[in-house]
Amino acid sequence: MSRFSYIRPNSLTEALELLADPSCRSKLLAGGTELLVFLHHQEGPQYDRLIDISRLDELKTIQRSGDIITLGGAATFTEVEHSPLVAGAAPFLVAACHSVGSLQIRNQGTLGGNVVNAAACADSLPALVCLGAEAHLASCRGQRSLPVEELVLRPNRTQLEPDEILTHFTFPIPPQGAQTAFIKLGRRNAQSISRLSMAVLGRLDGAGRVDLVRITPGAATPRTTRFTAAEDLLLGQPVSAAGLAAAAHKTAEIMLSITGQRWSTEYKEKAIVALAEQALQRVFLDGQANPV
């Protein structure tokens, strides 16, 4: 393990100043669940100092303002999972956070870290993208925000600059009557890395037609994104098992158009159809979804 210094700033401003210091190569420490694995496997030192932001209250906010929910970047999976605000506004995000690792990992791991590490299997990403969540970034140069869907470019690569901290996420509360579902497929039932996951948000109008639908697979493509072409098959249509099945098959078609044929295609094509169809049925037919 390489040698480095450690510092715990007392404020976000201090953390940003430390991160901007050109005399030192710094890396942020929040939950540390990814970093500690990296420390044991890196070939050589890539930074001189760890900046511990895990206890900054400014980064742990979970609050509602009007129809907007704010989640701090250093909020842990456990804190998000146990928040009545999040449970009421986005129950599938609660389900996604609950699916992460073990209790110990959820107690330490953070929502912001899950996004900025940008693993293809990151459990929170499909739900956040499905919600249209915005990531808010800060540096000594100023602040900016962009959709989570745009922040993550591909596995382990984001638009976050070296001197920036992801301070918080915001997302609008889905409209009244919306239902959500999150399903994760792994090699085992607990402490499993996602092989595929699926987040779906939807609503029917008074006539039984789909007036809102968002379909976001996880670990299916290099970049987590909504599959709008599959959504378009359902939008404005009366809900039916056949229509949901068609959208599920379209989901697989979109995945293959992005990834091409690979060694895992035979398995993943069938699996993603099943996941999409099951999630869509929960939201639109079965009454097993999580109401907003």
Secondary structure, 3 states (H helix, E strand, C coil): CCCCEEECCCCHHHHHHHHHCCCCCEEEECCCCCHHHHHHHCCCCCCCEEEECCCCHHHCCEEEECCEEEEECCCEHHHHHCCHHHHHHCHHHHHHHHCCCCHHHHHHCEHHHHHHCCCCCCCHHHHHHHHCCEEEEEECCEEEEEEHHHHEEECCEECCCCCCEEEEEEEECCCCCCEEEEEEECCCCCCCCCCEEEEEEEEECCCCEEEEEEEEEECCCCCCCCCHHHHHHHCCCECCHHHHHHHHHHHHHHHHHHHCCCCCHHHHHHHHHHHHHHHHHHHHHHCCCEEC
